[in-house]
Amino acid sequence: MAGLLSLGARAMFANQAALQTIGQNIANANTPGYSRQSVVLTTSPGQYTGAGFFGKGVDVQTVVRSHNDFLTKEAATAKSAATADATRAEQLSRMEKVFATGTDGLGYAASQFLNAMVDVTSRPSDPSARQVALGRANEMAVRFSNAGQQLSDLQSGVVSDLKANVTVVNQLAKQIASINDQISKTRGSGHTPNDLLDQREQLISQLGEHVAVTTLPADDDTVGVFIGGGQRLVLGNQASTLQVSPDAYDPQRAVLSLNEGGQNRPLDESVLTGGSMTALLAFQNHDLQDAKNMLGQLAAAIGTRVNDQNALGLDLSNPPGKGAPIFNIAAPRVMPAASNLRNADGSFTNGAQASIVDASQLQASSYKLTSSAAGSYELTRLSDGVVRSVNDGDTVDGFKLAFSPAAPAVGESFLIEPVGAAAVDMRRVLDNGSGIAAASPLTASTSVNNTGTVSVDSIYAVNANFDLTKAPMTVEFGDPDPANTANLQYTLTLADGSVLNGIWSSGQPIGNQPAAGIDLGFELRTNGVPRKGDKLALDPTTYTSTNNGNAKAFLNIQTDTFVGKRLQPGATITDAYASAMSDVGARVQSANYLSGVSTSVASDSEASRAGQAGVNLDEEASRLMQYQQGYQAAAKVLQTAQTLFDELMRIAAR
């Protein structure tokens, strides 16, 4: 009877273990990261007798979990990529709001300001027209400044998000190290700690949402976790810590560093391949910086162009003077690397300076100045990677370099942002409407003896070559041009008696024809057709309150292609802003598409993993019935053995 009782007891225990495991599966069917468990049953070795081997029942060997390393890693990797794409798409969507369209856009504000100059042109002495123009100027400056501040706020948000992510990553790393320690202590028991393994894989998956990781199993059943192409985050029961550090050049920006043994090792963004922190760094270093430069390029170009034009005219002060700046133009930012040589007081020993010399040549880019050898300097345009050799005093892309207080030493570097702060620092600095220089410094008039139909359309200064001491001047038209009889030759006589010769054609300005050797810094445009002997007199302006020559020049700014002339023909302020909006919109569209694709891939990968490791309630219900019947049958065996034993005892008692 003992053998039969043993068989029944073993069978009941085995079925009970299976039922308990099935209950565990059902209870955790919706637990994230849980892997389905199952009992491994084996037949006990038979006992030899003279009649053969008799079985001794069933043994519970262990409890295993359904798990596939490949599918688990694929799911974690896909999830990490999806999180990175979703984070970048979210940040870009926020940035897109800065580049508003329609009446809320910067292009519209610039157009409104320039359009306000129409009233100044019509009524140059009207204070209300001038005040409206200043109001429009202030509105444009405020919009640029607000847009720049919004980008700065996005930068602050990126740093804040990085710090929050780092806190979570460090906590996860400590938990993984702790579980590694617990798992290693179970080594030698012959069984796997399934729940601990599930917890560790779930923590690694959560870690991958913040930064892409690779894992490497060790002989003691622990798992090493590495980031950034091999940097140790968790090894055994030891966890390193991440921290957010200021950028080597710009303290407003952040970099990730790994703290090992009390030393911080910066992590290059290029080696981080997934997770929200990678996306935040990429957004900060590329998308956000490009947006600042595009916005700054527009602000510097329009602000400088307006200031330059105002400086070429005469205001309503008494006596009339050169127009003062209307807008503040931020100076280029030059940021030395934190590792550059320093003096005893902490100041930098060597330095570099930059100043704007031609705002129309400025590019929407940052630059890196490095010294690789004594007296040798390289300037890299970061937007396209173009490298050129430079020296002290060179002008590059519209800005001039100067090495002060001393030339950079070998190994030193500087980050130069010619337009990075131009938008956020833009503001109107002219408060008096009389300061708008609507009058041209020259006034043109036709001779009463002219026989042709020529008349003066406009005259205004166009560049710094203009010299009022060369006035008064006279223009006299002569014989037809032999090369084209529709055109007339003319002579331009200056105040000192010198004479310049040119060719007049319809629509061709007089006074600004560098190709013909005439570059006097002003443009005289005419209507009608002159005849031989007709004359025009160009005299210094006497009555500025009735002169609108320079105000007409302001109207031309709207169609002037003065933005980004260095690498392309240039664009108007409206077209340049539309191009910036298109650039940002294309990035948003691309990011949203990639986010959708990677999210779908991550969902499929997780479905594949869950299909093998997840709990199927229908299957568990079927197994529950199966082992329930087995348990009942085993109980019947015990009941039968008990009955036989009782009968045997009664027989023996007689």
Phi, psi and omega in degrees: 000331182299319179297318181293320177297319179297317179300314181296318180295316179298318181296318179296318179296318180297314180292325177295319178298318179295318179295322179295319179294319177297319177299321176298318179298314181296320181295329184252022182302328182250015178278122180301134176081358181285136177254135181300135181250154178212150181272134176263116181256139177227152178283132177292145179302136181290159180256127183283136172225173178296340180264006180119188180271127176252132181294151180248014174105212187235148177241144171270108185285309180190177173244122182246162177245149176283121188205143176224113183303316183297311181295323179296315179293321178298317180295318180294319179295315179296322179295322179296316179295319180296320179295319179298313181295320180294321179295315179295319179298320179295316180294319179294324178297323176293318181292328181299329181294338178292325181267073184291156179254171174065217184290347178270356186276163179291324179299321180293318180298319178295319179296319180297321178296313181292326177293329179295338178288346177298316179294325176294323177296318181288323184226074186297340181261000184278115181298326182293321178296320179292322181292323176298318179298319178294324177297318177294324177297318179295320179298318179296316180296319180295320179295319177296315181296318179296319179297317178296322179292324177297322177293323176296322178294322176298321177297316178297322178295322178298315180297318179297316179296321178298318180295320178295319178296319181297320178301315180294317181299316180296322177294316179297319180298319178296319180294320178297318179297320179296316179292323174305316181297317180294319181294319182296331180287342178272354181298135182100349179283343181085000181229155181262135177281084189304314183296321178294320178297319177297317180298318180296316179295324178293320178294320178295320177296318177295322178299321180296339177291338181260322179206137182296137182231157169237149183238151179219115181289147179250169183293337181267019178073005173278169180232128174275137181244126185234148178229165173058044176071029174121006178281129185287123173255316177226130175220113184064232179259019179248134180237130172278170181237143173268154173210156179265124181240155176294148177298150183297336180252311186246109182294345178284340178262163187235153172229155175268141175223151180254124182267115178230120178061032179084000179248138179266128179246108181300142178255121179291131181303330184292339181265355176267120193249002181190171179093162185295324181294322177298317180295320180296319179294318179296318178297316180296313188280339184239291186299310184291320180293321177298319180296318178300318182290321178296316180293319180294323177300317179295314182296314181294320182292310183291320180297314180292319180298317179293315179299317180297318180292321179295326180290343181272352181251186180243136180268189183263014178290167182235110000286162180301140180229175179293141182298138179276163178301140177267326183238150171278131178247116182293140176287153177302146178266130175238115186244114179287151175293145182298338182274357180296158182299142180234156174277177181297330180275003178095348178286158181283137182291314183246167182197170175222145178234157177220143178219145181281128177245336178209098185294336180290342180267351184296141180250154178281073185204158168259165183224151176238121179259125181229153175241108183265340179209161182302122179076006180243126184228138179237138178243120181253123174278113191288340181291329181226001176079010180291130182245135177219153176277136182227164177223170178302128178093355180289149175252127183227126175049041174088359176231153185251137179265145174215132181265110183208141004284344177210157182296144179303143178275167180300131179093349179276155180213159181219144173257124183246126176239092182298327185234007186302326183252007186294324183286308185295333181264004182285135176201159177278131182246355177259120182253341183262122181300334179294343181283349175290119184274081182281338185273143174278146178290346178242145174238130181253143177217153180263151178285143179291345182269000180298145179252346178272188182256013183296139176216164182273124174269308179199157173209129181200158177284146183238342179202179187288354178286348182295133181226110184292341180290347178277355176265154005284157179230160175227145176243125178235128182273143183239222185284160175299151178289125180302330181283335180204106186293347177286343179258158180240144170283151175215161176238137180246112184258124182271174184297329181275004178093351179291152187235136174241141181248140180211177179243126177267135172221158183301125179088351181275122179288151177258136178104345181223072179229073183305325181296333181263006180084013179246109181220075184264000175082012175222162178234126174251119179247140185237162170243160179079189184234122178281164173238167180302131179096346178294147184229151172233137178255131179244110184238154174302140182291132180259315184252094183288335183290340180250002183261132181238020185301313182287331176297324176296327178294326176300324181296332180286342182299327184297331181253003181278134180269078187251007181256121173067049183282345189295315186255357183206173181299343183102164182218155174289166181296323179292315180293323180295320178292321177297322178294320178296317178297319180296320179298312180294318179299321178295322178294319180296315181298316180296317181295319179295321179295313180297322179296318178297317181294312183293327177295320178295318178297317179296321179295318178294319180296318179293323178296321178295318179295314182293331179298331179261323186258345184281171182264128174257111186297325178296317179294319180294323178296321178295316180293327178299316178294320181300310184281337174296316178296321178297319179296317179295321178295319178296322177296324178296322177299315178297319180297318179296316179298320179296318179297314179298320181295318179296318180297318179298320180293324179294318179297317182292335183280347182285000000 
